[in-house]
Amino acid sequence: MMGINEEKAFLFSSSILTVAMVSLVGMLAVTVIFWGSGIAPVFNTAG
C-alpha cells in the first residue's frame, strides 16, 4: 500500500506511538512534580 514496505510501515507506526506514549508519561511526571512542590490549581466558586 502506497509503495511502503510492510516492515518499514510497522516500524514507523511503532516509533510514532512510542514517542506519543513517552511524551504523555513525561507530561504526567511534570504534573506530579509541580503538584508535589505546591503548584496546584486553585478552584474558586463564583458567588
C-alpha positions as CSV (number, residue, x, y, z in Angstrom):
1,M,0.0,0.0,0.0
2,M,1.4,3.4,-1.0
3,G,4.6,1.8,-2.1
4,I,5.9,1.3,1.5
5,N,7.4,-1.9,2.7
6,E,5.3,-3.6,5.5
7,E,8.2,-3.9,7.9
8,K,9.1,-0.2,7.5
9,A,5.5,0.9,7.9
10,F,5.2,-1.2,11.1
11,L,8.5,0.2,12.5
12,F,7.4,3.8,11.6
13,S,4.0,3.4,13.3
14,S,5.6,1.8,16.3
15,S,8.0,4.7,16.6
16,I,5.3,7.3,16.4
17,L,3.3,5.5,19.1
18,T,6.4,5.2,21.3
19,V,7.1,8.9,21.1
20,A,3.5,9.7,21.9
21,M,3.5,7.5,24.9
22,V,6.8,8.8,26.2
23,S,5.5,12.4,25.8
24,L,2.3,11.5,27.7
25,V,4.2,9.9,30.6
26,G,6.6,12.9,30.7
27,M,3.8,15.3,31.0
28,L,2.2,13.3,33.8
29,A,5.6,13.2,35.6
30,V,6.0,17.0,35.3
31,T,2.4,17.4,36.6
32,V,3.2,15.2,39.6
33,I,6.4,17.2,40.3
34,F,4.6,20.5,40.1
35,W,1.7,19.4,42.4
36,G,4.2,17.9,44.8
37,S,6.1,21.2,45.0
38,G,3.0,23.1,45.9
39,I,2.0,24.4,42.5
40,A,-1.6,23.2,42.3
41,P,-4.8,24.6,40.7
42,V,-7.0,26.8,42.9
43,F,-10.7,26.3,42.4
44,N,-12.8,29.4,43.2
45,T,-16.6,29.2,43.5
46,A,-18.5,32.1,41.9
47,G,-20.9,33.9,44.1
